[in-house]
Amino acid sequence: MYKVYNPKLRELPLSIQRLGELAYNLWFSWNDQAKALFARIDPLLWDQYVHNPVRLLSEIDASKLQQLAADESFLQQYRAVMQQWDDEVQAPSWFEETYPQYKQQAIAYFSAEFGFHESLPIYSGGLGVLAGDHCKSASDLGVPLVGIGLLYKKGYFNQKIDTDGHQLAETMQYDFEKLPIAPAYVRSASSEPTEELVITLALADRTVRLKVWHVQVGRISVYLLDADLEENSPWDRELTAQLYGGNQDIRIAQEVLLGIGGVKALRALGIPTGVFHINEGHAAFLSLERLREQLDKGLPFHAALEVIRASTVFTTHTPVPAGHDAFPLPMFDFYLRDLLGAYDSHRGDLTQLGLDADKNVFNMTYLALNTAAIRGGVSKLHGQVSREMFRKFHGNIGAEEVPIGHITNGVHLSTWLAPELRELYSRFLPGTWVTSQANKDQWAGIDLIPAESLWSVHKQLKEKLIGYARANLREQRRRNSMPADLIEEVRHYLSKDALTIGFARRFATYKRANLVFSDLNRLDRLVNDPDRPVQLLFAGKAHPADRPGQELIREVYRVSQMDRFRGKIVLLENYDMNLARYLVQGVDVWLNNPRRPYEASGTSGQKAALNGVINFSVLDGWWEEGYDGSNGWSIEMNNDADWLTQEKENTESIYRLLENEIIPLYYNKGALPVQWVERMKRSIRTLAPVYNTDRMVMDYVNKTYVPSLIRTRHFIDNDCEEAIKVADYKQFILQHWRQVRIIEVSDGSGQARIAARAAQPTKEVTATVKFGAVWYKDTAVEIVYYEEQPDGWHQRVVEMEPSRVLDDRTVLYRAVIPSHLKHGPHFSVRVHPISASFARRFELPLVTTF
Ligand SMILES: *Cc1c(COP(=O)(O)O)cnc(C)c1O
């Protein structure tokens, strides 16, 4: 495979030849020295080309390169970076050391967007950045992950703000030859493959070809699919034009390309894949393609489904109902007609996998849930919310028993931590602190950093941000042809001494960017306090079809233009990973006030925390578990109140905390606010070891990938013997479960109850269960009751033991529970099917309750 695609980069002077290789490995994006090396080549061009090294090296004057190739000091820096790279690539990895036996098979990670770096614009926001960070940590940890996504010719969009605060969505046309990507090649015996890989798939009534591109991300590969080929019809060429662009037809077509095309690409590349990770429902069609493969091999439908389920992991990312893609059934029939036609007898089964019968649509989240044995949300609270949301699929069980877990999101440390802070931390933390970042002990040394040192680096980063923000505003005004004095005025905007609050994220309405504007007079008093001023920076894009989101941008803009807020509340344009780095590294406080519980996790606050920026947030998403009472601030409210009341309470809490705690703490003790710095340290020390993607990816490996590999192996050995057995068993149980009935429950409450209760803390409960054709040992009979604890009512489940087989269909069970419970609503008895081969306790939605 050619690592260096652009011919210009293959002609670099010999002494700096490997810069080409480095430019084609996104490893540079999380290595401060590599970035500094590229910046040194030409700092202005480096910025102008959004830190894209391929473009830089292909467009810069050859004479400049010749000059550097002979510059000993540059060469030294170059050699140091290359050495570091070689060392890192060859270093033994966590995965190899922990799971050497699972190296052979890839874990395929499918995502509609990947945010690796500003130079590769195939992301829109948090979901993409998370996917990028996931891949980077997988590389650092040596996890055999391979990413699958789409390559968007126009990216997402560049945001411009006009003089009325309107968002203008400028679409670009990217020249793939100038991005850090290269074609993937057809496998061949010769060492220099030359034929670019193009795969073919059926889409609706036609055939579409997809070119496969390769992105090197440290040690791992990501493959991106591109429909912009001459062989495709003009409208099909547009299918991969834009991320989240276009109508429902384009959306479903994109998802077919991603899911089905992605599996085909992996096969064409010859990558043996053990686990498929669906990162958000967009990619769930991959399960249908994999089902087809199993059916083609002759496996019965239900056994095929078992194989797929065993080897699929699904992460859901949003509790907002509209965030789950769903398509009208005729649209599903049309776009998947090739598959449905080939397996006409299973048309019903296939449709059923994503059917939302209430709305008569095919729901991608349902498809993912039904085809993945391991499913989860992205924070503890989001797991809880998802269990409630999808409870209806799992029979009559408590929400806490719904088999949906969570792994809380994190961020990639080396991507988001400021180089200046990295250097400072390195002086006080053990040498292994980066590679062992998920170990809390490694971070104890944060306390040893002298307050002056941390504060002085922080102030430096704040000044960098202010400089960058002014340039951003100046460019906005220049482009909007504002008068020269207004352009010049920007020089005086923002102060390095004022308490600085950052608010940047997608402008989705539930994120309530305007909440802090609820009482402008009160805000005015804070912002314009002569002794203790506050300033706010906003940034974020709204989806081009999201009118209310764009209205929020206008509102922020309007406020920023009011005389009393001019230069103190600013709206920066084109929020991307570059601007995000400046913001999360340079503000004092990171504000987040979503409508709870709509923020599934949120990650920008985690980026801020790494950098000693203190979180000030609603207890939603990750902050619900991250906040410990003294590592930031929580915006309070009554979770049970209606939205309007919550909004009022949130607003009041924001102002009150600012007035009474945040501002006084910041301005305490003049030039060096010791207590503030203490809080920064607490925030770093308690949050950085947990909310990083090394911890997150290790969790995914330990709790989802490896268990999936083990279970899949078990299922497919001996011509899928186990998968067939489990599928048959489930079919049998589903057919005969009607016969299972609990016919009698007794807790002896008829006899001398009062005396017995006083004397004994426990009582015996018996239940008589009739099983019909189902074998009683294939079930669990349980008592369920609720117990009051200081934090509310908790479900308790007590397994009942079979004590007597009454006849071949009826069994008497018994168990002992606390006697203060009375019969009736206080406890119930239930029976449900179990099997050692199930991935989880409630695998079938069959629960019979008495
Ligand atoms: C981290 C990041 C996000 C996600 O921020 P949230 O607070 O999780 O919404 C969005 N956009 C960019 C550019 C980011 O870097």
The ligand as an ORCA input file, in Angstrom:
! r2SCAN-3c Opt
* xyz 0 1
  C     -15.704     18.093     21.824
  C     -16.397     18.753     20.687
  C     -17.798     18.720     20.601
  C     -18.643     18.048     21.635
  O     -18.940     18.938     22.675
  P     -20.124     18.634     23.702
  O     -19.896     19.497     24.839
  O     -19.989     17.187     24.046
  O     -21.372     18.906     22.995
  C     -18.406     19.334     19.527
  N     -17.684     19.956     18.579
  C     -16.345     20.019     18.632
  C     -15.613     20.723     17.549
  C     -15.658     19.423     19.675
  O     -14.329     19.466     19.717
*
